[in-house]
Amino acid sequence: MGEEGALPLVPIESVGGNSQSSRLQGYSDDAVRTSGGFWFTQKNKNVLVDRLFNLLVETKPKSPPLTNYINGEKAQQKFSSDSDFHFSEKYLMGLLDVKETTLLDLKTQHQQFVDKMRDLKMSVFGDPQKQIDGDGIVMVGGGRFSWLALLNINQLRSTGCQLPVEVFIASEQEYERDFCDSLLPALNAKCVFGFKELPMHKYRKKLQIDGYQYKILAIFASNFKRVLLLDADNVVIHNPDILFDWPVFEEYGLVLWPDCWSRTTHPYFYRIADIPIGDHPVRGQFKDRESPDEWNYHDLPGTLPNPASESGMLLVNKETQVDTLLLSLYYNMFGPSHYYPLLTQGGAGEGDKDTFIAAAYALRKPVYQVKQSMKFLGYHDTYGYHAKALGQWDPTTHTEETMAPYLSNFYDFQDGDDARLMFMHLSYPKLYPDKLRDEISWEQNGELRHRKLYPGKLPNSAYGFDLRMWELITQLICPQWTPNETQDAASVEIQDKLSGLGLQYIQNSKANAECQSLFLPHLEYLRTHTSTEEEFYNYE
């Protein structure tokens, strides 16, 4: 008999040839159809994994979701370097409305999960029936994110990175045969199916499994023991292989990068997680002030570090940090209802980003947050500065070793001779071709004008980043692309040209319709405007 909630077993071969089911090749001997549209594996069904998901349901908070804010006020959005505001304990206690009964419930359920997750005795964060070993890169794909993942992996390969890549596909509806069976294998990458690896169908009504939960589940479903998790829109500038050999990663097993925002975690989180907090600041720009109202609460010993963390990339050892990842899974499963509001209080970037460091602190596990502040990258024009990407530094350098944490601002580059950016989180905008016309061009006096999104020289980088991205984009979707006649380190040539045209997002959005009218002219503009000097765009 099938699991509770599943439809009767149906031979996959009997399903019509044009259905979604017939496209999922290679799993016809061990899959069942469920009313939720998910699949799972009969022969690989794992009791320990099922026990973990049962435990999540069993320790689910019983209190109502945290949605009310005292006086309707959410946390202010302030950079961690801002000196005109104090995120004091008094201020942070006056935002999210957390009743004493809710506090007690969350503390009780949290402790039960921690106690019982240890009883599972999981040796690695993942299915113990799988062979989990080696190093690799993990992303979340599906829908439009599969396009971003394809672009991202091509950039990885252009830097010389040969690490295997896994792209997590959460649901059957997001599976694309050409992407998973042809495009990715040619790039030493593959799809990992959440609907096959995890019992989503059984728990879909009991647990919220959606976008923010996919990243922690992608780590769980991965076949790698040591994982570099990348958002699909977070691309590397240099080969990231060196991160896995970094002694700090060997020692800590969990490396995170900082966000730009001040941490706004509710003080009750520390009571829930049983984390003792000191009574006088030990860090930060306000540590010498006398009044607690002029301190940043998160400069007290025991608190999570200021600034907040970013989860667009993280480096983790699934074996040495198994408990941290299990507790992070708990925080994410009940994130939208309870833990995201607790960790951020409606402030900037509320989501999964602080769940990893919070879990490490709660369990007294080692965690390293990179000291070098993230950097905004963008351009100046008539209306001011426009940040278009978040840059994160390579932490393996001497600059990281010698600098004090988080003291630099978010616009100037580091002074260290070896300082270099490793990641570019391309969030504003994400590089969806059908959404880029107004980002990369404007009309002036009846003429189409072009602009770079990331002008200026990146420290210790040998190529222009705008040009590299558009060399890749146009090769993936534009049949009329031709090689650059001028030798330029940014102008790499990929093997599988036009491979993006097979993606459903590209087809449905007709994203390649502007190849000749916009994308290729923009590429030519970038090829002929290779200066690394800052540019100013005047629209008058």
C-alpha positions as CSV (number, residue, x, y, z in Angstrom):
1,M,0.0,0.0,0.0
2,G,1.1,3.6,-0.6
3,E,1.8,6.1,2.1
4,E,-1.0,8.1,3.6
5,G,-2.2,10.8,1.2
6,A,-0.9,9.0,-1.9
7,L,-3.0,7.9,-4.8
8,P,-2.9,4.1,-5.7
9,L,0.2,2.9,-7.4
10,V,0.2,3.5,-11.1
11,P,2.8,2.1,-13.5
12,I,4.6,5.0,-15.0
13,E,4.5,3.4,-18.4
14,S,0.7,3.6,-18.5
15,V,0.7,7.4,-18.2
16,G,0.1,9.3,-21.5
17,G,3.2,10.1,-23.5
18,N,2.7,13.8,-23.4
19,S,2.3,14.1,-19.6
20,Q,4.8,15.4,-17.2
21,S,5.2,11.9,-15.8
22,S,6.5,10.4,-19.0
23,R,9.3,13.0,-19.0
24,L,10.8,11.7,-15.7
25,Q,13.0,9.0,-17.2
26,G,14.9,6.6,-15.1
27,Y,12.6,6.4,-12.1
28,S,9.7,4.3,-13.4
29,D,10.6,1.3,-11.2
30,D,10.4,3.0,-7.8
31,A,8.0,6.0,-8.0
32,V,4.4,6.6,-7.0
33,R,2.1,9.4,-8.0
34,T,0.8,11.5,-5.1
35,S,-2.1,14.0,-4.9
36,G,0.4,16.8,-4.3
37,G,2.2,16.2,-7.6
38,F,5.3,14.9,-5.9
39,W,7.2,11.7,-6.3
40,F,9.1,9.6,-3.8
41,T,11.2,6.5,-4.0
42,Q,9.9,3.2,-2.7
43,K,13.1,1.2,-2.8
44,N,15.1,4.1,-1.2
45,K,12.6,4.9,1.5
46,N,14.6,5.6,4.6
47,V,13.3,5.1,8.1
48,L,15.8,7.6,9.6
49,V,14.8,10.4,7.2
50,D,11.1,9.7,7.9
51,R,11.8,9.9,11.7
52,L,13.5,13.3,11.1
53,F,10.4,14.7,9.4
54,N,8.1,13.1,12.0
55,L,10.2,14.9,14.6
56,L,9.7,18.2,12.9
57,V,6.0,17.7,12.9
58,E,6.1,16.5,16.6
59,T,8.0,19.6,17.8
60,K,6.1,22.2,15.7
61,P,5.4,25.3,17.7
62,K,1.8,25.2,19.0
63,S,1.6,29.0,19.5
64,P,0.1,31.2,16.7
65,P,2.4,32.7,14.1
66,L,4.3,35.8,15.1
67,T,2.7,38.5,13.0
68,N,1.9,41.4,15.3
69,Y,4.2,44.3,16.0
70,I,3.9,46.6,18.9
71,N,2.6,49.9,17.6
72,G,2.8,48.4,14.1
73,E,6.6,49.1,14.0
74,K,9.1,46.8,12.4
75,A,12.8,47.0,12.8
76,Q,14.5,49.9,11.1
77,Q,16.7,49.1,8.1
78,K,20.1,50.4,9.0
79,F,23.6,49.5,7.7
80,S,25.8,48.0,10.4
81,S,28.2,50.9,9.9
82,D,25.6,53.6,10.6
83,S,26.3,55.6,13.7
84,D,23.0,57.5,14.1
85,F,21.0,54.7,15.6
86,H,21.3,52.3,18.6
87,F,19.7,48.8,18.3
88,S,19.5,48.6,22.1
89,E,17.8,45.8,24.0
90,K,15.0,48.2,24.9
91,Y,14.4,49.0,21.2
92,L,14.6,45.4,20.1
93,M,12.1,44.3,22.8
94,G,9.6,46.9,21.6
95,L,9.0,45.6,18.1
96,L,7.7,42.0,17.6
97,D,4.9,41.2,20.0
98,V,5.9,37.9,21.7
99,K,3.6,36.8,24.5
100,E,5.0,35.0,27.6
101,T,2.9,31.9,26.6
102,T,4.5,32.0,23.1
103,L,7.9,32.3,24.6
104,L,7.3,29.2,26.8
105,D,5.9,27.2,23.9
106,L,8.8,28.0,21.6
107,K,11.4,27.3,24.3
108,T,9.7,23.9,25.1
109,Q,9.4,22.8,21.5
110,H,12.9,24.0,20.7
111,Q,14.4,22.0,23.5
112,Q,12.4,18.9,22.6
113,F,13.7,19.1,19.0
114,V,17.3,19.5,20.1
115,D,17.1,16.6,22.5
116,K,15.4,14.2,20.1
117,M,17.4,15.2,17.1
118,R,20.5,14.0,19.0
119,D,18.7,10.7,19.6
120,L,18.6,10.2,15.8
121,K,22.4,9.8,15.9
122,M,22.7,11.0,12.3
123,S,26.4,10.9,11.3
124,V,25.9,13.2,8.4
125,F,23.3,15.7,7.3
126,G,21.6,13.6,4.6
127,D,20.2,10.3,3.7
128,P,22.4,7.7,5.4
129,Q,21.6,5.2,2.7
130,K,23.4,7.4,0.1
131,Q,27.1,7.6,-0.3
132,I,27.8,11.2,0.8
133,D,31.4,12.2,0.1
134,G,33.6,14.7,-1.6
135,D,33.3,18.4,-2.3
136,G,30.8,20.1,-4.6
137,I,28.6,23.1,-5.3
138,V,24.9,23.1,-4.7
139,M,22.2,25.5,-6.2
140,V,18.5,25.6,-6.2
141,G,16.9,25.5,-9.7
142,G,13.4,25.1,-11.1
143,G,11.5,27.5,-13.4
144,R,13.4,30.7,-14.0
145,F,16.0,29.7,-11.5
146,S,17.2,27.0,-13.9
147,W,18.2,29.7,-16.3
148,L,20.2,31.5,-13.6
149,A,21.8,28.2,-12.6
150,L,22.8,27.4,-16.2
151,L,24.4,30.9,-16.5
152,N,26.0,30.5,-13.1
153,I,27.6,27.1,-13.9
154,N,28.9,28.3,-17.2
155,Q,30.6,31.2,-15.3
156,L,32.0,28.6,-12.8
157,R,33.5,26.7,-15.7
158,S,35.0,29.8,-17.3
159,T,37.0,30.4,-14.1
160,G,38.5,26.9,-14.3
161,C,36.4,25.4,-11.6
162,Q,35.8,21.7,-12.2
163,L,34.0,20.8,-9.0
164,P,30.8,18.9,-9.6
165,V,27.6,20.8,-9.3
166,E,24.1,19.7,-8.1
167,V,21.0,21.7,-8.9
168,F,18.1,21.0,-6.6
169,I,14.7,20.6,-8.3
170,A,12.0,20.7,-5.6
171,S,8.9,19.6,-7.5
172,E,8.0,17.4,-10.5
173,Q,6.4,20.4,-12.2
174,E,9.8,22.1,-12.3
175,Y,11.6,19.2,-13.8
176,E,12.9,19.8,-17.4
177,R,14.2,16.7,-19.2
178,D,16.6,18.6,-21.5
179,F,18.0,20.7,-18.6
180,C,18.6,17.7,-16.3
181,D,19.5,15.0,-18.8
182,S,21.5,16.9,-21.4
183,L,22.6,20.4,-20.5
184,L,23.8,19.8,-16.9
185,P,25.7,16.5,-17.5
186,A,27.7,18.3,-20.3
187,L,28.9,20.7,-17.6
188,N,29.8,18.1,-14.9
189,A,26.5,18.9,-13.2
190,K,23.2,17.1,-12.5
191,C,19.8,17.6,-11.0
192,V,18.9,16.3,-7.6
193,F,15.2,15.8,-7.2
194,G,13.6,16.9,-3.9
195,F,10.4,15.2,-4.9
196,K,12.3,11.9,-5.2
197,E,14.8,12.3,-2.4
198,L,12.6,13.7,0.4
199,P,9.1,12.6,1.7
200,M,7.5,15.9,0.8
201,H,4.3,14.3,-0.3
202,K,3.7,12.9,3.2
203,Y,4.3,16.1,5.0
204,R,3.0,18.7,2.6
205,K,0.0,19.5,4.8
206,K,1.9,19.4,8.1
207,L,5.1,21.4,7.2
208,Q,5.6,24.5,5.0
209,I,8.0,23.5,2.3
210,D,8.5,26.3,-0.1
211,G,11.2,28.7,-1.5
212,Y,13.2,29.5,1.7
213,Q,13.1,25.9,2.8
214,Y,14.6,24.7,-0.4
215,K,18.2,25.7,0.3
216,I,18.5,23.7,3.5
217,L,16.8,20.8,1.8
218,A,19.1,21.1,-1.1
219,I,22.1,20.7,1.3
220,F,20.3,17.7,2.9
221,A,19.6,16.0,-0.5
222,S,23.1,16.7,-1.8
223,N,25.6,13.8,-2.4
224,F,28.5,16.0,-1.2
225,K,30.0,16.0,2.2
226,R,31.5,19.4,1.9
227,V,29.2,21.9,0.2
228,L,29.5,25.4,-1.2
229,L,25.9,26.5,-1.4
230,L,25.3,29.3,-4.0
231,D,22.1,31.1,-4.8
232,A,21.5,30.7,-8.5
233,D,22.0,34.4,-9.0
234,N,25.2,34.5,-7.0
235,V,28.1,34.0,-9.4
236,V,31.8,33.6,-8.8
237,I,34.5,35.9,-10.1
238,H,37.4,33.6,-9.5
239,N,37.8,29.8,-9.1
240,P,36.3,28.9,-5.7
241,D,38.2,25.6,-5.4
242,I,40.6,27.2,-2.9
243,L,37.8,27.7,-0.4
244,F,37.7,24.0,0.3
245,D,41.4,24.0,1.2
246,W,41.3,27.0,3.5
247,P,42.5,26.0,7.0
248,V,39.7,28.1,8.6
249,F,37.1,26.0,6.9
250,E,38.9,22.8,7.9
251,E,38.8,24.1,11.5
252,Y,35.3,25.5,11.7
253,G,33.3,23.5,9.2
254,L,30.9,26.4,8.6
255,V,31.8,29.7,6.9
256,L,29.3,32.5,6.4
257,W,29.6,35.9,4.8
258,P,28.2,39.1,6.3
259,D,25.2,41.1,5.1
260,C,25.3,44.9,5.2
261,W,22.4,45.3,7.6
262,S,22.5,45.7,11.4
263,R,21.3,42.7,13.3
264,T,17.8,43.0,14.7
265,T,17.2,39.7,16.4
266,H,14.6,39.7,19.2
267,P,16.3,39.2,22.6
268,Y,13.8,36.5,23.3
269,F,15.5,34.3,20.8
270,Y,18.4,33.8,23.2
271,R,16.0,32.6,25.9
272,I,14.3,30.2,23.5
273,A,17.7,28.8,22.4
274,D,19.1,28.9,26.0
275,I,22.1,31.1,25.0
276,P,23.6,33.1,27.9
277,I,24.2,36.8,27.2
278,G,26.8,39.0,28.9
279,D,26.0,42.4,30.4
280,H,28.5,44.7,28.8
281,P,29.5,45.2,25.1
282,V,32.8,43.7,24.0
283,R,32.7,44.9,20.4
284,G,31.3,47.5,18.1
285,Q,31.4,51.3,17.8
286,F,29.3,51.9,20.9
287,K,31.0,49.6,23.3
288,D,32.4,52.5,25.4
289,R,29.1,54.2,26.0
290,E,27.8,54.2,29.5
291,S,24.1,53.8,29.0
292,P,22.6,50.5,27.8
293,D,20.2,52.5,25.7
294,E,23.3,53.7,23.6
295,W,24.6,50.1,23.1
296,N,23.9,47.8,20.2
297,Y,22.4,44.7,21.9
298,H,24.3,42.5,19.5
299,D,27.6,43.8,20.7
300,L,27.1,41.9,24.0
301,P,29.0,38.7,24.5
302,G,27.0,35.6,23.5
303,T,24.8,37.4,20.9
304,L,25.0,36.8,17.2
305,P,27.5,39.1,15.5
306,N,26.7,42.4,14.0
307,P,26.1,42.7,11.0
308,A,23.6,40.1,10.0
309,S,24.6,37.1,7.8
310,E,24.0,36.6,4.1
311,S,23.0,33.2,2.8
312,G,23.7,33.8,-0.9
313,M,26.7,31.6,-0.3
314,L,27.9,29.4,2.6
315,L,30.5,26.8,3.0
316,V,29.6,23.8,5.2
317,N,30.9,20.3,6.2
318,K,27.8,18.2,6.5
319,E,29.5,15.7,8.7
320,T,31.1,17.9,11.4
321,Q,28.1,20.3,11.4
322,V,25.3,17.8,11.2
323,D,23.6,19.1,14.4
324,T,23.9,22.7,13.2
325,L,22.2,21.8,10.0
326,L,19.5,19.8,11.7
327,L,18.6,22.8,13.9
328,S,18.8,25.1,10.9
329,L,16.3,22.8,9.2
330,Y,14.0,23.3,12.2
331,Y,14.4,27.1,12.1
332,N,13.6,27.1,8.4
333,M,10.6,24.8,8.6
334,F,9.0,27.1,11.1
335,G,10.7,30.2,9.8
336,P,7.8,32.0,8.1
337,S,5.6,31.4,11.2
338,H,8.0,32.0,14.0
339,Y,11.8,32.1,13.5
340,Y,12.2,34.5,10.6
341,P,10.3,37.2,12.5
342,L,12.3,36.4,15.7
343,L,15.6,36.6,13.9
344,T,14.9,39.7,11.9
345,Q,11.7,41.4,13.3
346,G,10.6,42.5,9.9
347,G,13.9,44.1,9.1
348,A,15.9,43.9,5.9
349,G,16.2,40.6,4.1
350,E,14.0,38.6,6.4
351,G,14.3,34.9,5.5
352,D,16.7,32.0,5.9
353,K,19.8,34.0,6.0
354,D,20.4,34.0,9.8
355,T,19.2,30.5,10.5
356,F,22.6,28.9,10.0
357,I,24.6,31.1,12.4
358,A,21.7,31.0,14.9
359,A,21.8,27.2,15.0
360,A,25.5,27.1,15.5
361,Y,25.3,29.6,18.4
362,A,22.4,27.7,20.0
363,L,24.5,24.4,19.9
364,R,27.8,26.0,20.8
365,K,29.2,24.8,17.5
366,P,32.1,26.6,15.7
367,V,31.2,29.1,13.0
368,Y,33.3,31.7,11.1
369,Q,31.7,34.8,9.6
370,V,34.0,36.5,7.1
371,K,35.4,39.8,8.5
372,Q,35.6,41.8,5.3
373,S,32.4,43.8,4.7
374,M,30.4,43.1,1.6
375,K,30.5,45.7,-1.1
376,F,27.8,47.3,-3.2
377,L,28.6,47.5,-6.9
378,G,26.7,49.6,-9.3
379,Y,26.8,52.9,-11.3
380,H,26.4,56.6,-10.9
381,D,24.0,58.7,-13.0
382,T,22.1,61.9,-13.0
383,Y,19.9,60.6,-10.2
384,G,22.6,59.3,-7.9
385,Y,24.2,55.9,-7.2
386,H,22.4,52.7,-8.1
387,A,23.6,49.5,-6.4
388,K,23.2,46.5,-8.7
389,A,25.1,43.7,-7.0
390,L,26.5,42.7,-3.7
391,G,30.2,41.7,-3.8
392,Q,31.7,39.3,-1.2
393,W,35.4,38.9,-0.6
394,D,37.7,35.9,-1.0
395,P,38.5,35.2,2.7
396,T,41.6,33.1,2.0
397,T,43.8,36.1,1.7
398,H,46.2,37.9,4.0
399,T,43.8,40.9,4.0
400,E,41.2,38.7,5.8
401,E,43.8,37.5,8.3
402,T,45.0,41.0,9.4
403,M,41.9,43.2,9.3
404,A,39.5,44.1,12.1
405,P,36.0,42.8,11.4
406,Y,33.3,44.8,9.7
407,L,35.0,48.2,10.0
408,S,35.2,49.2,6.4
409,N,32.3,50.8,4.5
410,F,30.2,49.1,1.8
411,Y,31.4,51.2,-1.1
412,D,35.2,51.4,-1.0
413,F,37.4,48.5,-1.9
414,Q,39.9,47.0,0.5
415,D,43.5,48.3,0.5
416,G,45.2,44.9,0.9
417,D,47.4,44.0,-2.0
418,D,45.8,40.6,-2.3
419,A,42.2,41.6,-1.6
420,R,39.8,40.4,-4.2
421,L,36.1,39.8,-4.6
422,M,35.1,36.1,-4.9
423,F,31.3,36.4,-5.4
424,M,28.9,38.8,-7.1
425,H,25.3,38.4,-5.9
426,L,23.4,39.7,-8.9
427,S,20.1,40.7,-7.2
428,Y,19.2,44.1,-8.5
429,P,18.4,42.9,-11.2
430,K,18.7,39.2,-11.5
431,L,19.9,38.5,-15.0
432,Y,16.6,37.4,-16.6
433,P,17.0,38.5,-20.3
434,D,13.4,39.6,-20.7
435,K,13.6,42.0,-17.8
436,L,16.9,43.8,-18.7
437,R,16.0,46.4,-21.4
438,D,15.5,49.2,-19.0
439,E,18.5,48.1,-16.8
440,I,21.1,48.1,-19.5
441,S,19.9,50.8,-21.9
442,W,17.9,54.0,-22.3
443,E,16.8,56.1,-25.3
444,Q,18.2,59.6,-25.7
445,N,17.4,61.9,-28.6
446,G,15.9,58.9,-30.5
447,E,19.1,56.8,-30.0
448,L,19.6,53.7,-28.0
449,R,22.2,54.2,-25.3
450,H,24.0,51.5,-23.3
451,R,25.3,51.4,-19.7
452,K,27.3,49.0,-17.6
453,L,25.7,47.7,-14.5
454,Y,29.0,47.0,-12.7
455,P,31.5,49.5,-14.0
456,G,34.9,50.1,-12.5
457,K,37.8,47.9,-11.9
458,L,37.4,44.9,-9.6
459,P,40.5,44.5,-7.4
460,N,42.8,41.8,-8.6
461,S,40.5,40.7,-11.4
462,A,41.8,40.4,-14.9
463,Y,38.5,40.9,-16.8
464,G,35.5,43.1,-17.1
465,F,32.5,41.5,-15.3
466,D,29.8,43.1,-17.4
467,L,31.4,41.8,-20.6
468,R,31.9,38.3,-19.2
469,M,28.2,38.0,-18.2
470,W,27.0,39.2,-21.6
471,E,29.4,37.0,-23.5
472,L,27.8,34.1,-21.7
473,I,24.2,35.2,-22.0
474,T,24.4,35.9,-25.7
475,Q,26.1,32.6,-26.4
476,L,23.4,30.7,-24.5
477,I,20.4,32.3,-26.3
478,C,21.5,34.3,-29.4
479,P,22.2,32.4,-32.7
480,Q,23.8,35.4,-34.2
481,W,26.6,35.6,-31.6
482,T,30.1,35.8,-33.0
483,P,33.5,35.7,-31.2
484,N,35.2,38.9,-30.1
485,E,37.7,40.0,-32.7
486,T,39.8,41.6,-29.9
487,Q,41.6,39.5,-27.4
488,D,40.0,40.1,-24.0
489,A,40.1,37.9,-20.9
490,A,36.3,38.5,-20.4
491,S,35.5,37.1,-23.9
492,V,35.4,33.3,-23.1
493,E,33.8,30.9,-25.5
494,I,31.6,28.1,-24.2
495,Q,31.1,24.7,-25.7
496,D,27.4,24.3,-25.7
497,K,26.1,27.4,-27.4
498,L,22.4,28.1,-27.5
499,S,21.8,25.6,-24.7
500,G,19.6,28.1,-23.0
501,L,17.0,28.0,-25.8
502,G,15.8,24.7,-24.5
503,L,14.7,26.0,-21.2
504,Q,11.0,26.6,-20.6
505,Y,11.5,30.0,-19.1
506,I,13.4,31.2,-22.2
507,Q,10.8,29.7,-24.5
508,N,7.8,31.0,-22.6
509,S,9.2,34.5,-22.1
510,K,10.6,34.7,-25.6
511,A,13.7,36.0,-23.9
512,N,15.8,35.8,-27.0
513,A,13.5,38.0,-29.0
514,E,15.7,41.0,-28.4
515,C,19.0,39.4,-29.4
516,Q,19.5,41.5,-32.5
517,S,17.8,44.6,-31.3
518,L,19.4,44.9,-27.9
519,F,21.5,42.1,-26.5
520,L,24.1,41.8,-29.3
521,P,24.4,45.6,-29.7
522,H,24.9,45.7,-25.9
523,L,27.6,43.1,-26.2
524,E,29.4,45.1,-28.9
525,Y,29.2,48.2,-26.7
526,L,30.9,46.3,-23.8
527,R,33.5,44.9,-26.2
528,T,34.5,48.4,-27.3
529,H,34.1,50.1,-23.9
530,T,36.6,48.2,-21.8
531,S,37.9,51.0,-19.6
532,T,37.9,50.1,-15.9
533,E,37.4,53.7,-14.9
534,E,34.2,54.6,-13.2
535,E,31.5,55.9,-15.6
536,F,28.9,58.5,-15.1
537,Y,25.7,58.3,-17.1
538,N,24.1,61.7,-17.9
539,Y,20.5,61.6,-19.1
540,E,20.1,65.3,-19.8
